[in-house]
Amino acid sequence: MDLMQHLIFFPVLLPLLAGILLLLPPLNGHLDRQRVAVFLINVLLLLTAVALLQKSIAAGPQMYMMGDWQAPFGIALINDRLASVMLLLTALLSLAAHTYACAGDDGRGPFFHPLFMFQVMGINGAFLTGDIFNLFVFFEILLIASYSLLIHGGGKQRTQAAVHYVLLNLAGSSFFLFGLGVLYAAFGTLNMADMAHKAAQLDADDIALAKSGALLLLVVFGLKAALLPLHFWLPRTYAFTSTPVAALFAIMTKVGIYSIWRVHTAIFGDYGGELAGLAVGWLWPLAWLTLVAGVVAVLASQTLKMLTANLVVVSAGTLLLTLALNDVQATAAGLYYLIHSTLLSAALFMIAGLIQEQRGQSQDRFVRGRPVVQPVLLGIFFMVAALGLIGMPPFSGFVGKILILQASSAAVDAAWIWAPLLISGLAAMVMLSRAGSTLFWRAQGQPAQSDGAEPLKIVAVLLLLGASPLMVVFGGPLSELTLAAAEELHRAPVAVAEVMP
């Protein structure tokens, strides 16, 4: 194998080694050294993701077998356009969140940097794995790291939010294992490519088992993706954790969305025989209700972080609607929207953190309080993020919503998508306008004693906000890439041997 084939494993290997080394001398206990080490790893991950994306475009899907054990028995990693796009998104988000944290948030509790690396390892592994059991393993890695990151720095509210988050995800992990056992009994394998190839060939008894296992996994992935009624953990969890952790968590719901794509679109998709479209009937009403519930929660938000968290629920509902459409155009539009919403949601969490630091006791609550120390800078940041999340031109949110509306225009139930999607944009506009006017205009007294935002935090916000106009400038190539990724995902399954290097 050449280096490019081994490169597929690097997004898992690099953060794993970094997380271990950060716990050992001479890095352990030296915050500055840890910051430099993690920054270098994040840069390497970004370069690796770019290289893997180029490889997937040039050569198509690549399978990497750990230890050279052959599929379907060995541990498989798959790199295709969809996986490499998600790896690149994770690398960019990780770099920005870590840059923000290096301004001081990482020093408020122990082991931030090792946990951060293990979290990134779990996310990257979930995007690369070609085996559902190893998807469970990487889920557990990212969840264990997220439990500790969630309460990093301490505090009563964080601890309370963490209890609900941990209990729900422990229950989800149990359902995941039950689902894996049932699916293995039906298919005799948990390799995704092998399962997709066998799905249309199952006998009647195995079909019943496969349906049960697939629906159990839909519950698990729905919990990760904030599908109603499993979304109630998200707003408090995201709103009460530290700012850089909340920014990194912006991609956590997308891991659930991605898992549904991999399992319910690729395995139980159009070529699944009697199992085809198994999840669609459940996704339609639940996705619609998730979007409606998110809109109601947005209108009831009392802080900017809580508003941003509820906007994450709205974006999850929007993406789940594209999943319910279950076609190539909808998947391509959903992938473009996923990239946009992840980056801008993370940016808005960071902006909320900056406002909290500069408003004194009022923090980011929608009440009259002290003016921020840097009203022009933070006001511009807030305006760009708000316009992007609302979906106003010329920002990426407008393009993403147009693509979704176009993809759904030919659907029988198009009205059920257009109405909530447009109403969600209106609700976001109303609440973000209220937030902006309250935080920046309804001020009284003198600014709090503050030196303003740390330069590293400004750089982190600029890194994420800059992606929105770039997604429009390069909208043509990006939409072509997302369409090609969607076509690969919806392609007819082939035998495992046909995707081996």
Secondary structure, 3 states (H helix, E strand, C coil): CCHHHHHHHHHHHHHHHHHHHCCCCCCCCCHHHHHHHHHHHHHHHHHHHHHHHHHHHHHCCEEEEHHHCCCCCCCEEEECHHHHHHHHHHHHHHHHHHHHHCCCHHHCCCCHHHHHHHHHHHHHHHHHECEHHHHHHHHHHHHHHHHHHHCCCCCHHHHHHHHHHHHHHHHHHHHHHHHHHHHHHHHCCCEHHHHHHHHHHCCHHHHHHHHHHHHHHHHHHHHHHCCCCCCCCHHHHHHHCCHHHHHHHCCHHHHHHHHHHHHHHCCCCCCCHHHCCCCHHHHHHHHHHHHHHHHHHHHCCCEHHHHHHHHHHHHHHHHHHHHHHCCHHHHHHHHHHHHHHHHHHHHHHHHHHHHHHHCHHHCCECCCECCCCCHHHHHHHHHHHHHHHHCCCCCHHHHHHHHHHHHHCCCCCCHHHHHHHHHHHHHHHHHHHHHHHHHHCCECCCCCCCCCCCHHHHHHHHHHHCHHHHHHHCHHHHHHHHHHHHHHHHCCCCCHHHHCC
